[in-house]
């Protein structure tokens, strides 16, 4: 599978999506549906790390038109969303999407490594008392 998703810990407070080299928009939408199902299965706040360190360097075709579907599919959630190793072009596009869709502005953060992302999540969970 181009995008895998699973709980990171037995407490089910953190989900990790791993994006492999080649994926398409439907793969991402399917992963978002799976993420939504996991977060809906527990009564507490869930943080999400997306590990894109092995992702393809360019977005699949129809990026601008596909962003709307992606944003609409994302459920509002109080948890932190950290994206690791995002290629520069992806980061530029995501920053544009964040400016166009302010509802996601405060939820998304970037990290260079998985360790950095785990540190950010740990800080957020500590502030929440999780």
SULMO-V518171 format. One record per backbone hydrogen bond with DSSP energy under -1.0 kcal/mol. CO is the residue of the C=O (numbers start at 0). NH is the residue of the N-H. E is the energy in kcal/mol with one decimal. If there is no record, write none. Layout:
CO,NH,E + CO,NH,E
This chain:
1,19,-3.9 + 3,17,-2.7 + 5,15,-2.7 + 8,11,-1.5 + 12,46,-2.7 + 13,7,-3.4 + 14,48,-2.8 + 15,5,-1.5 + 16,50,-3.6 + 17,3,-2.3 + 20,55,-1.4 + 23,27,-1.7 + 24,28,-2.6 + 25,29,-2.6 + 26,30,-2.1 + 27,31,-2.4 + 28,32,-2.3 + 29,33,-2.2 + 30,34,-2.7 + 31,35,-2.9 + 32,36,-2.1 + 33,37,-2.3 + 34,38,-2.7 + 35,39,-2.2 + 38,41,-1.0 + 46,14,-2.5 + 47,81,-2.7 + 48,16,-2.9 + 49,83,-3.2 + 50,18,-2.6 + 51,54,-1.6 + 61,65,-1.8 + 62,66,-1.9 + 65,69,-2.1 + 66,70,-3.1 + 67,71,-2.5 + 68,72,-1.6 + 69,73,-1.4 + 79,47,-2.8 + 80,108,-2.4 + 81,49,-3.0 + 82,110,-2.4 + 83,51,-2.5 + 86,90,-2.4 + 87,91,-2.3 + 88,92,-2.2 + 89,93,-2.9 + 90,94,-2.6 + 91,95,-1.9 + 92,96,-2.4 + 93,97,-2.7 + 94,98,-1.8 + 95,99,-1.9 + 96,100,-2.1 + 100,103,-2.1 + 101,104,-1.4 + 103,107,-1.0 + 106,80,-2.4 + 108,82,-2.7 + 110,84,-1.9 + 112,116,-2.1 + 113,117,-2.8 + 114,118,-1.9 + 115,119,-2.2 + 116,120,-2.6 + 117,121,-2.6 + 118,122,-2.2 + 119,123,-2.3 + 120,124,-3.0 + 121,125,-2.1 + 122,126,-2.2 + 123,127,-1.7 + 124,129,-3.0
